[in-house]
């Protein structure tokens, strides 16, 4: 079932959000020390903020604000908090996001309608390959959403291909929730162990954490490699702890659908002005219906384009294009502007590259330098030149390349306490 609000006109969706806005502003004015001080400091009369356009009178909230004043954003007493979640902070220390019972219900609703968007029903059985521990939101959110959907779930967690295949054989799940690059490891294990992976119960994968699509919605190299090997349906999702919501693709594969009942979304340039449809802007969100730690005009750091024409699935909501990069991860290399996903897409298409990390640092003349540390089993003759030629062909510039042991790169990708692989290191 598509929520009724998500089939209404954009003007009706806007009206619905504007009806919710006064309650949000009043709530954070009374309960959030950060926002009450922000309103006073900027002489903002919240009673005059009546439209979404009026929000532009209010300064944006940044990740540094939350990092520096985490406790001042929390709007509930400890006795109201059910679940404690953290996310990585800009200064290294984790940021706390408390969840009330109402917040967990909201999270379950979001994931339920997101799964439905991705062609999922109560008849599905999901193999959940994300962690439920380590104070992580994603695994919990997926579990709650699957439960609300009425579908089955097998909590396998990440890694261990042997256990994943044992689960498939024993329980016959129909869908994965996974980081897409892990699908290649599953395929590799199946091929090495004589498993007929193309004839299993699996028919789709809800993919998180890595991009499956280019800006024109064609599959990335990673997505195409998976499809070439295993023709299951792939659905991209974009989500963050801060918004406690997700933008999930439908079968049309033309961007992640907005849930206007949960989040107000803006797309802003570097000066915090709205960008035009089809132009990259920073995803900036205002949460609706959050009790524990609501956010107002929070800049996520993620850059993407947005589109407003109705979708063939019947939803009329705004759609988010693929994330092209993070504002703070922009690289100026030899006169070319790059974002890390463009580097990943090339590396994922080079046979012989097993794993890698990308490091960016400032060289001795004060400009950006890129070093790609690559793990591979053997190094063919002229391999470094071939790799650089790939980069020159696609991006016009070639980074430094260093070959290392696969296990060394693997340890760098998975530092202690990490909940997901880390492949980008900004040392500027």
TIGUTOR-255350 format. One record per residue (C-alpha): residue number from 1; y, z, x; chain. Coordinates in Angstrom, 1 decimal. Each point is the difference from the previous one (the first is absolute). Layout:
<pabas>
(NUM,(Y,Z,X),'A')
...
</pabas>
This chain:
<pabas>
(1,(0.0,0.0,0.0),'A')
(2,(3.5,-0.9,1.3),'A')
(3,(2.5,2.7,-0.7),'A')
(4,(2.4,-1.2,-2.7),'A')
(5,(3.1,0.5,2.1),'A')
(6,(-1.4,-2.4,2.6),'A')
(7,(-0.1,-2.9,-2.5),'A')
(8,(3.6,0.5,-1.3),'A')
(9,(3.0,-1.9,1.3),'A')
(10,(1.7,1.1,3.2),'A')
(11,(3.0,1.1,-2.0),'A')
(12,(-2.2,2.2,-2.2),'A')
(13,(-1.7,1.5,3.1),'A')
(14,(3.5,0.7,1.5),'A')
(15,(1.1,1.7,-3.3),'A')
(16,(-3.1,2.1,0.1),'A')
(17,(0.7,1.1,3.6),'A')
(18,(3.7,0.7,-0.9),'A')
(19,(-1.2,2.3,-2.8),'A')
(20,(-2.0,2.0,2.6),'A')
(21,(2.7,0.1,2.6),'A')
(22,(2.2,2.9,-1.4),'A')
(23,(-3.0,2.4,-0.2),'A')
(24,(-0.9,-0.8,3.7),'A')
(25,(3.6,0.5,1.2),'A')
(26,(0.4,3.3,-1.9),'A')
(27,(-3.4,1.2,1.3),'A')
(28,(0.7,-0.6,3.7),'A')
(29,(3.6,1.2,-0.4),'A')
(30,(-1.3,3.4,-1.2),'A')
(31,(-3.2,0.3,2.2),'A')
(32,(0.5,-2.0,3.2),'A')
(33,(2.3,1.6,2.6),'A')
(34,(0.3,-3.3,1.8),'A')
(35,(1.1,-2.0,-3.0),'A')
(36,(2.3,2.7,-1.5),'A')
(37,(1.8,0.1,3.3),'A')
(38,(0.1,-3.8,0.3),'A')
(39,(1.6,-0.3,-3.5),'A')
(40,(2.6,2.6,0.9),'A')
(41,(0.8,-1.4,3.4),'A')
(42,(0.6,-3.5,-1.4),'A')
(43,(1.7,1.2,-3.2),'A')
(44,(-2.6,-1.6,-2.2),'A')
(45,(0.1,0.8,-3.7),'A')
(46,(-3.5,-0.7,-1.1),'A')
(47,(1.0,-0.3,-3.6),'A')
(48,(1.7,-3.2,0.9),'A')
(49,(-3.1,-1.5,1.6),'A')
(50,(-1.3,-1.9,-3.1),'A')
(51,(-1.3,-3.3,1.3),'A')
(52,(-2.2,-1.2,2.8),'A')
(53,(3.1,-1.6,1.5),'A')
(54,(1.7,3.4,0.0),'A')
(55,(-2.6,1.2,2.4),'A')
(56,(1.8,-1.9,2.8),'A')
(57,(2.7,2.7,-0.2),'A')
(58,(-2.5,2.5,1.5),'A')
(59,(-0.9,-0.1,3.7),'A')
(60,(-3.5,-1.0,0.9),'A')
(61,(-2.6,2.6,1.2),'A')
(62,(-1.7,-0.7,3.4),'A')
(63,(-3.2,1.0,1.6),'A')
(64,(2.0,2.0,2.5),'A')
(65,(1.6,2.0,-2.9),'A')
(66,(-3.4,1.0,-1.2),'A')
(67,(-1.2,0.8,3.5),'A')
(68,(3.0,2.2,0.8),'A')
(69,(0.3,1.7,-3.4),'A')
(70,(-3.5,-0.1,-1.4),'A')
(71,(0.1,3.3,-1.9),'A')
(72,(3.3,-0.8,-1.6),'A')
(73,(-1.6,-2.9,-1.9),'A')
(74,(-2.7,2.1,-1.6),'A')
(75,(0.8,0.8,-3.7),'A')
(76,(-2.7,2.4,-1.0),'A')
(77,(-1.2,3.5,0.9),'A')
(78,(-3.2,0.3,2.0),'A')
(79,(-1.8,1.3,-3.1),'A')
(80,(0.4,-3.5,-1.6),'A')
(81,(-1.5,-1.9,3.0),'A')
(82,(-3.6,-1.1,-0.4),'A')
(83,(-0.4,-2.4,3.0),'A')
(84,(1.7,-0.1,3.3),'A')
(85,(0.3,-3.5,1.6),'A')
(86,(1.7,-1.0,3.3),'A')
(87,(1.1,-3.3,1.4),'A')
(88,(1.1,-0.8,3.5),'A')
(89,(3.6,0.7,0.7),'A')
(90,(2.6,-1.9,2.0),'A')
(91,(0.3,2.8,2.6),'A')
(92,(-3.7,0.6,0.4),'A')
(93,(-0.5,3.0,-2.3),'A')
(94,(-1.8,-0.6,-3.3),'A')
(95,(2.1,0.0,-3.1),'A')
(96,(-1.3,2.1,-3.0),'A')
(97,(-0.3,-1.5,-3.5),'A')
(98,(-1.0,2.7,-2.5),'A')
(99,(-1.8,-1.3,-3.2),'A')
(100,(0.0,1.9,-3.3),'A')
(101,(-2.6,-0.4,-2.7),'A')
(102,(2.4,-2.4,-1.8),'A')
(103,(0.4,-2.0,3.3),'A')
(104,(-3.7,-0.4,0.4),'A')
(105,(-0.3,-1.3,-3.6),'A')
(106,(2.8,-2.5,0.8),'A')
(107,(-1.9,-1.0,3.2),'A')
(108,(-3.2,-0.5,-2.0),'A')
(109,(1.9,-2.1,-2.6),'A')
(110,(1.5,-2.2,2.7),'A')
(111,(-3.3,-0.7,1.7),'A')
(112,(-1.8,-0.6,-3.3),'A')
(113,(2.4,-2.7,-1.1),'A')
(114,(0.1,-1.4,3.6),'A')
(115,(-3.8,-0.4,0.0),'A')
(116,(0.2,-1.6,-3.4),'A')
(117,(2.5,-2.4,1.4),'A')
(118,(-2.6,-0.9,2.7),'A')
(119,(-2.6,-1.1,-2.6),'A')
(120,(-1.7,3.4,-0.1),'A')
(121,(-1.7,1.7,-3.0),'A')
(122,(-2.0,3.1,-0.9),'A')
(123,(-3.1,-2.1,0.8),'A')
(124,(0.8,-0.1,3.7),'A')
(125,(-1.3,2.3,2.7),'A')
(126,(2.4,0.4,3.0),'A')
(127,(-1.1,0.6,3.5),'A')
(128,(2.9,2.1,1.3),'A')
(129,(0.5,-0.6,3.7),'A')
(130,(3.1,2.2,0.4),'A')
(131,(0.1,3.6,0.9),'A')
(132,(0.5,2.8,-2.5),'A')
(133,(0.8,2.5,2.6),'A')
(134,(2.6,0.5,2.8),'A')
(135,(2.8,0.6,-2.6),'A')
(136,(-0.1,-3.8,-0.8),'A')
(137,(1.3,-1.3,-3.4),'A')
(138,(-1.8,-3.3,-0.2),'A')
(139,(-3.6,1.1,-0.3),'A')
(140,(0.9,2.6,-2.6),'A')
(141,(2.2,-2.5,-1.9),'A')
(142,(-2.8,-2.5,-0.2),'A')
(143,(-2.6,2.6,-1.0),'A')
(144,(2.3,1.2,-2.8),'A')
(145,(0.7,-3.5,-1.2),'A')
(146,(-3.6,-1.1,0.0),'A')
(147,(-0.9,3.2,-2.0),'A')
(148,(2.7,-0.7,-2.6),'A')
(149,(-1.2,-3.6,-0.2),'A')
(150,(-3.4,1.3,-0.9),'A')
(151,(-1.7,-1.9,2.9),'A')
(152,(-2.5,1.3,2.5),'A')
(153,(0.9,1.0,3.5),'A')
(154,(-1.9,0.6,3.2),'A')
(155,(2.0,1.9,2.6),'A')
(156,(-1.3,-1.4,3.3),'A')
(157,(3.2,0.2,2.0),'A')
(158,(0.9,-2.3,2.9),'A')
(159,(-2.1,-1.4,2.8),'A')
(160,(-3.8,0.2,0.5),'A')
(161,(-1.1,-3.5,-1.0),'A')
(162,(-3.7,1.2,-0.2),'A')
(163,(1.0,2.6,-2.7),'A')
(164,(2.1,-2.5,-1.9),'A')
(165,(-2.9,-2.4,-0.2),'A')
(166,(-2.4,2.7,-1.0),'A')
(167,(2.3,1.0,-2.8),'A')
(168,(0.2,-3.6,-1.2),'A')
(169,(-3.7,-0.3,0.0),'A')
(170,(-0.6,3.3,-1.8),'A')
(171,(2.8,0.0,-2.6),'A')
(172,(1.0,-3.6,-0.5),'A')
(173,(3.8,0.5,-0.1),'A')
(174,(2.0,-2.9,-1.3),'A')
(175,(3.3,0.5,2.0),'A')
(176,(1.4,1.4,3.3),'A')
(177,(3.2,1.9,0.6),'A')
(178,(0.6,-0.6,3.7),'A')
(179,(2.1,-1.1,2.9),'A')
(180,(-0.7,-3.8,0.0),'A')
(181,(-0.7,-0.3,3.7),'A')
(182,(-3.0,2.4,-0.5),'A')
(183,(-1.6,-2.6,-2.2),'A')
(184,(-0.4,-2.2,3.1),'A')
(185,(-1.8,2.9,1.7),'A')
(186,(-2.3,0.3,-3.0),'A')
(187,(-0.7,-3.7,0.2),'A')
(188,(-0.7,0.1,3.7),'A')
(189,(-2.4,2.9,-0.5),'A')
(190,(-1.8,-1.8,-2.8),'A')
(191,(-0.4,-3.2,2.1),'A')
(192,(-1.3,2.0,2.9),'A')
(193,(-2.5,1.9,-2.1),'A')
(194,(-1.3,-2.8,-2.3),'A')
(195,(1.8,1.2,-3.2),'A')
(196,(0.6,-2.6,-2.6),'A')
(197,(3.5,1.2,-0.8),'A')
(198,(0.9,-3.1,-2.1),'A')
(199,(-2.5,1.0,-2.6),'A')
(200,(0.9,3.6,-0.8),'A')
(201,(1.6,1.8,-2.9),'A')
(202,(3.4,-0.1,1.6),'A')
(203,(2.5,-2.4,-1.7),'A')
(204,(3.4,1.2,1.0),'A')
(205,(2.0,2.1,2.5),'A')
(206,(3.2,2.0,-0.7),'A')
(207,(1.7,-0.2,3.5),'A')
(208,(2.4,2.4,1.5),'A')
(209,(2.0,0.5,3.1),'A')
(210,(0.0,-3.6,1.3),'A')
(211,(1.5,-3.2,-1.3),'A')
(212,(-2.2,-2.6,-1.6),'A')
(213,(2.7,-2.5,-0.8),'A')
(214,(2.8,-1.9,1.6),'A')
(215,(3.4,-0.2,-1.5),'A')
(216,(-1.0,-3.2,-1.9),'A')
(217,(-3.0,2.0,-1.4),'A')
(218,(-2.5,-2.0,2.0),'A')
(219,(-2.7,2.1,1.6),'A')
(220,(0.8,1.4,3.4),'A')
(221,(-2.4,-0.7,2.9),'A')
(222,(-1.8,3.3,-0.7),'A')
(223,(-0.3,-0.8,-3.7),'A')
(224,(-1.3,-3.5,0.6),'A')
(225,(-2.5,1.2,2.6),'A')
(226,(-1.5,2.4,-2.6),'A')
(227,(-0.1,-2.6,-2.7),'A')
(228,(-1.6,-2.6,2.3),'A')
(229,(-2.8,2.4,0.6),'A')
(230,(-0.3,1.8,-3.3),'A')
(231,(1.5,-1.5,-3.1),'A')
(232,(0.8,3.2,-1.9),'A')
(233,(3.3,0.5,-1.8),'A')
(234,(2.7,1.7,2.1),'A')
(235,(2.9,1.9,-1.5),'A')
(236,(2.9,1.2,2.1),'A')
(237,(1.8,3.3,-0.7),'A')
(238,(3.3,1.5,1.2),'A')
(239,(0.6,3.7,-0.4),'A')
(240,(1.5,3.0,1.7),'A')
(241,(-0.3,3.8,-0.3),'A')
(242,(3.7,0.2,-0.7),'A')
(243,(-0.1,-2.0,-3.2),'A')
(244,(-3.4,1.3,-1.2),'A')
(245,(-0.5,-3.5,-1.5),'A')
(246,(-1.4,-3.4,1.0),'A')
(247,(0.8,-3.7,-0.3),'A')
(248,(-3.3,-1.7,-0.5),'A')
(249,(-0.9,-3.7,-0.3),'A')
(250,(-1.6,-1.5,-3.1),'A')
(251,(-2.4,-3.0,0.3),'A')
(252,(2.9,-2.4,0.2),'A')
(253,(0.6,1.3,3.6),'A')
(254,(3.8,-0.4,-0.3),'A')
(255,(1.2,3.4,1.0),'A')
(256,(-0.4,3.7,-0.9),'A')
(257,(1.0,0.9,-3.5),'A')
(258,(2.7,2.6,-0.6),'A')
(259,(-0.6,2.9,-2.4),'A')
(260,(3.5,0.6,-1.4),'A')
(261,(-1.1,3.1,-1.9),'A')
(262,(-0.7,1.7,3.4),'A')
(263,(2.6,-1.4,2.5),'A')
(264,(3.4,-1.5,0.1),'A')
(265,(0.0,-2.5,2.9),'A')
(266,(2.9,-1.6,1.8),'A')
(267,(0.0,-2.5,2.9),'A')
(268,(2.8,0.7,2.4),'A')
(269,(1.5,-1.6,3.1),'A')
(270,(1.1,1.9,3.2),'A')
(271,(3.3,0.9,-1.8),'A')
(272,(-1.9,1.3,-3.0),'A')
(273,(1.1,-2.9,-2.2),'A')
(274,(-2.5,-1.7,-2.4),'A')
(275,(-1.6,-3.2,1.3),'A')
(276,(-0.7,-3.0,-2.1),'A')
(277,(-3.4,-0.8,-1.4),'A')
(278,(-2.2,-1.7,2.6),'A')
(279,(1.9,1.5,2.9),'A')
(280,(-1.5,2.9,2.1),'A')
(281,(1.5,3.4,-0.7),'A')
(282,(-1.0,3.6,0.7),'A')
(283,(-2.0,1.5,-2.8),'A')
(284,(2.0,2.9,-1.4),'A')
(285,(-1.5,2.2,-2.7),'A')
(286,(1.0,2.6,-2.5),'A')
(287,(-3.0,1.9,-1.5),'A')
(288,(-0.3,0.7,-3.7),'A')
(289,(-2.2,2.8,-1.4),'A')
(290,(-0.5,1.8,3.4),'A')
(291,(0.3,3.8,-0.1),'A')
(292,(-0.8,1.3,3.4),'A')
(293,(2.2,-2.2,2.2),'A')
(294,(1.8,-2.8,-1.8),'A')
(295,(2.1,-2.4,2.1),'A')
(296,(3.2,-1.9,-0.8),'A')
(297,(0.7,-3.4,1.7),'A')
(298,(-2.5,0.7,2.8),'A')
(299,(-0.1,-2.8,2.6),'A')
(300,(-3.7,-0.6,0.9),'A')
(301,(0.8,-2.0,3.1),'A')
(302,(-2.2,-2.8,-1.3),'A')
(303,(1.4,-3.6,-0.3),'A')
(304,(-1.2,-2.5,-2.6),'A')
(305,(1.3,-2.5,-2.6),'A')
(306,(-0.2,0.5,-3.7),'A')
(307,(-0.6,-2.4,-2.9),'A')
(308,(0.8,0.3,-3.7),'A')
(309,(-1.7,-2.9,-1.9),'A')
(310,(-2.8,1.1,-2.3),'A')
(311,(-3.5,0.0,1.4),'A')
(312,(-2.9,-2.0,-1.5),'A')
(313,(-1.8,3.4,-0.4),'A')
(314,(2.4,0.9,-2.9),'A')
(315,(2.1,2.5,1.9),'A')
(316,(3.7,-0.6,0.1),'A')
(317,(0.8,2.6,2.7),'A')
(318,(1.6,-0.7,3.4),'A')
(319,(-2.4,-1.0,2.7),'A')
(320,(0.2,1.0,3.6),'A')
(321,(-0.9,-2.6,2.6),'A')
(322,(-1.9,1.0,3.2),'A')
(323,(1.6,2.5,2.3),'A')
(324,(1.5,-2.0,2.8),'A')
(325,(0.6,3.0,2.2),'A')
(326,(1.8,3.3,0.4),'A')
(327,(3.7,0.1,0.5),'A')
(328,(-0.3,2.3,3.0),'A')
(329,(-2.8,-2.1,1.5),'A')
(330,(2.0,-3.2,0.3),'A')
(331,(-0.3,-1.5,3.5),'A')
(332,(2.6,-2.3,1.7),'A')
(333,(-2.1,-1.8,2.6),'A')
(334,(1.5,-2.8,2.1),'A')
(335,(2.4,-0.9,-2.8),'A')
(336,(-2.6,0.1,-2.7),'A')
(337,(-0.2,2.6,-2.8),'A')
(338,(-3.6,1.2,-0.6),'A')
(339,(-1.8,2.6,-2.0),'A')
(340,(-3.4,1.4,1.0),'A')
(341,(-2.0,-1.6,-2.9),'A')
(342,(0.8,-3.5,1.5),'A')
(343,(-1.7,1.1,3.2),'A')
(344,(-3.0,1.5,-1.7),'A')
(345,(-0.6,-3.2,-2.0),'A')
(346,(-0.3,-2.0,3.2),'A')
(347,(-2.2,2.5,1.8),'A')
(348,(-2.4,0.2,-3.0),'A')
(349,(-0.6,-3.7,0.3),'A')
(350,(-0.9,-0.1,3.7),'A')
(351,(-3.7,0.0,0.6),'A')
(352,(-1.0,2.4,2.7),'A')
(353,(2.7,2.6,-0.8),'A')
(354,(-2.0,3.1,-1.2),'A')
(355,(2.9,2.4,-0.4),'A')
(356,(3.6,0.4,1.2),'A')
(357,(3.2,2.1,0.0),'A')
(358,(3.5,-1.3,0.2),'A')
(359,(2.6,1.9,2.1),'A')
(360,(3.7,-0.6,-0.1),'A')
(361,(2.3,1.4,2.6),'A')
(362,(3.4,-0.5,1.6),'A')
(363,(-0.1,-1.9,3.3),'A')
(364,(2.3,0.5,3.0),'A')
(365,(2.7,-2.3,-1.4),'A')
(366,(0.1,1.9,-3.3),'A')
(367,(-1.7,-2.5,-2.3),'A')
(368,(-3.3,0.2,-1.9),'A')
(369,(-3.3,-0.7,1.7),'A')
(370,(-3.4,-0.4,-1.6),'A')
(371,(-3.3,1.0,1.6),'A')
(372,(-3.3,-0.8,-1.9),'A')
(373,(-2.9,2.0,1.3),'A')
(374,(-3.2,-1.8,-1.0),'A')
(375,(-3.6,1.2,-0.1),'A')
(376,(-2.7,-2.6,0.4),'A')
(377,(-3.6,-0.1,1.2),'A')
(378,(0.6,-2.8,2.6),'A')
(379,(3.0,-1.9,1.2),'A')
(380,(-0.5,-3.8,0.0),'A')
(381,(1.8,-2.1,2.6),'A')
(382,(3.6,-0.7,-1.0),'A')
(383,(-0.3,2.5,-2.9),'A')
(384,(3.5,1.5,0.7),'A')
(385,(1.6,-3.4,0.0),'A')
(386,(-1.8,-1.0,-3.2),'A')
(387,(1.2,3.2,-1.7),'A')
(388,(3.6,-0.6,1.0),'A')
(389,(-0.2,-3.7,-1.1),'A')
(390,(-1.0,1.3,-3.5),'A')
(391,(3.1,2.2,-0.1),'A')
(392,(2.3,-2.8,1.3),'A')
(393,(-1.4,-2.4,-2.6),'A')
(394,(0.7,2.4,-2.9),'A')
(395,(2.9,2.1,1.2),'A')
(396,(1.5,-2.1,2.8),'A')
(397,(-0.2,3.0,2.4),'A')
(398,(-3.0,1.6,1.8),'A')
(399,(-0.3,3.8,0.7),'A')
(400,(-1.6,1.7,3.0),'A')
(401,(-3.7,0.3,-0.2),'A')
(402,(-2.3,2.6,1.6),'A')
(403,(-3.8,0.1,-0.4),'A')
(404,(-1.7,3.4,-0.3),'A')
(405,(-3.4,1.5,-1.0),'A')
(406,(-0.7,-0.1,-3.7),'A')
(407,(-0.7,3.8,-0.1),'A')
(408,(3.3,0.7,1.7),'A')
(409,(1.9,-2.0,-2.7),'A')
(410,(-2.0,1.7,-2.7),'A')
(411,(1.0,3.4,1.2),'A')
(412,(3.6,-1.0,0.0),'A')
(413,(-0.3,-1.3,-3.5),'A')
(414,(-1.5,3.2,-1.3),'A')
(415,(1.9,2.9,1.5),'A')
(416,(-1.0,3.6,-0.9),'A')
(417,(0.8,0.9,-3.6),'A')
(418,(0.8,-3.7,-0.8),'A')
(419,(-1.0,-1.0,-3.6),'A')
(420,(0.2,-3.7,0.6),'A')
(421,(0.1,-2.4,3.0),'A')
(422,(3.2,-0.2,2.0),'A')
(423,(0.7,-3.4,1.6),'A')
(424,(3.7,0.1,0.5),'A')
(425,(1.8,2.2,2.5),'A')
(426,(3.8,-0.1,0.3),'A')
(427,(1.0,1.4,3.4),'A')
(428,(3.6,-1.2,-0.2),'A')
</pabas>
